């Protein structure tokens, strides 16, 4: 699926793909031991390439979540792995932010001096929060600050983190689980399910560990290949991957497909009920969705799509990059109607089967791609493109929303407030 838009950028601003071959070698070493679904392996690799990303791995006991996270720490962040105190937080509901994020000097406290320092997990370029669902509200508030602002504040002192990648894990069926707040869910860039191994995967793993090598711990078999400095150079290079305007507009159209065509649900009160059953757009995605949160899922999608393009040695993001990462960046920020949610094992499957396959690929993509090209050209004053956009708006409710905003902005001009500020867009 292609949405071509000419992208002009200086060659010096493009990624150099430095350390890419070394990074791929590290992945080969890890995945020669760590077994799992190829798509999940790819998403985990993309997470590592995305600066300041926070990825949650969900799965039952013994699926290899912790093994993978410790493996990538050793292979790609060897300097962090060698530290005596590693940036790992094993969360329990009785622990506070002082047990997880901060350190109080007890000796000084006994002398009446409160001396607080950050624990390694606050400042480190690699972070691992084990059993995220076992936290408590006080700890979740502190984590929200670290995830959102990349810093932790205590009584006026601010402890900042280096650029990082963060992995969290949880067992969704753990009886000791607590409800993770929605605000914290929204700060997670990606959510993946790690499945139990299939019969052949178990056979390969057990044979490799107990027959061929007699290495019972996967981590022991892996080398220290790269450092956090190497990874930071990669992150800076990934930042240089170009995102075409067509990609950002496609995501904006997708976001509009989840919202009601008639009423802005983002400003409605809880008691308000939309008459969806009588709506003329009952067949659209918005009928299946109760709410989708803000814009962060789009930003996470773009950042992960840039990482995927870099992984494959491409300097420009494609629409296929976006659609690959979308199920993992969107699922945990999507609230479905109960009868819809109950029809799928998890919301990742809903995004894959309904949003991407049934709606985007089979129905929406051809119209949206035409509309994207027409809108971009119409913005430049092309009247033929404007007429094409108007015609496409008659065929699709999402394009109609785009056309309606274009028409409003074209006719209304600047508001008095925008004139006061000296312009607008």
Steps between C-alpha positions, in 0.01 A plus 500: 500500500658825392423866569767679301592858588813675384733553794782751467776492760871564509714187474691606811178482699432137406596204719846348456395156635808494718511191726210342307693186405626462856146542631371234258776265615385549859142418403617185320684384811204562731237346273712193434416421862183691585210336317174666409271640235696676219275807509549538874876466455487781246296725727738438790789596273318818397444588865875487561556744213250758626643763733304556823261218413307312767386150404283268709526123453197302617505126545454214741775337704800358315452667161847656500412864568770558761751285311465715189532828692813388687644363175472833317646679802809278482542506120413865424563678832801309630621792712165510678495121538840510672383744768479359850152644546306445181208724394237240582195566718315194625168656590285392795189672632665585833787693337502878468692732268781501758539124463490514118625840381672688783757430769503666843828510689391354834822597678455866410128482578585395856705818524199704389611539139270371228729399214323345199661364185351325196536128462669375181169420332413874493811617315598190302470473119342157552212439740307188598185507715410143592135414583363846422147398599603446864551870575289734710355847425785686670761313297301535176492879546878504534541276194270725301740790556798291390320366191343832401765757592810276504571620853408448865445793736529496878454815707634731235788278391470359148678182393513468123547189290734453209336403169384143556301198403271356763343156519225399741337162539188362662293185528140609427366197687705554816271497805719765665429744217372854543330722243759701311366858468388614156743791511789257543367272224499798266868563571591150383610525139440136415327198653587148385378155600770235537349161422583159643740318266368259239605132503785540250628814672510319834680210334761730344557693823530196724730323254723805470522549877527144629631288210719713272659749739393421857447873556195523721491880523461672163664817633822306574532404133484858371793741456533864605489654154405869530482777759245766582719750310463288185124482549473876552676552169243271339212692659633827364527338157145366516381853577625601154260264318258713296124491557300606192202731540285229340572272798405756763177583313415130465530461877283808551234345274520175694454688825196673352351161406473413870308816585133574447410682179236713674606555863845566649516226763815645656297778665189302601413425862483137627120490510464601134406214267532514125211348299743272311237238414305753291805662340543496122871422552436184702735298279801724571778437751360762736206268571733235646707741710400678818807718515859530383736707708643823365795514264775309680423175319566680171830639629608157626405352164714749310800450728480121472442522124822705470684229693361230269611691191851531651502129587451420131752759386249752362524876553127572453199360686244313289134435568583130546729595791208680661258210453752250636548676834142631534347197679760530774493878545120532487347198676545616859365850425180378337173452691260274308132432542471197734336276241778577253782446748361163610519370143883517485771340718656844550489845344816436298300246301216750459737760357658247264184332373246783507684831487780402263372208288124556479484879509830654387630254243168386351297822512663821612858503369429577129267790583717635780817494289322692225365745756845551654650593164207728417509674840874568486466646148187697593694660785735636234209663315430227242128538413483167316627328814243689706219376274635145525506523879138622499394201286688252717326647807170373358634143506653479848398645836861547615593689184182700554639611838824602330313689230277673756803631693671605177191688389456668839860616511493618138184705540523630854857630484674602820307562819545827685717322755724350230534846343594630843780242519621598156405218269393147574622207298 
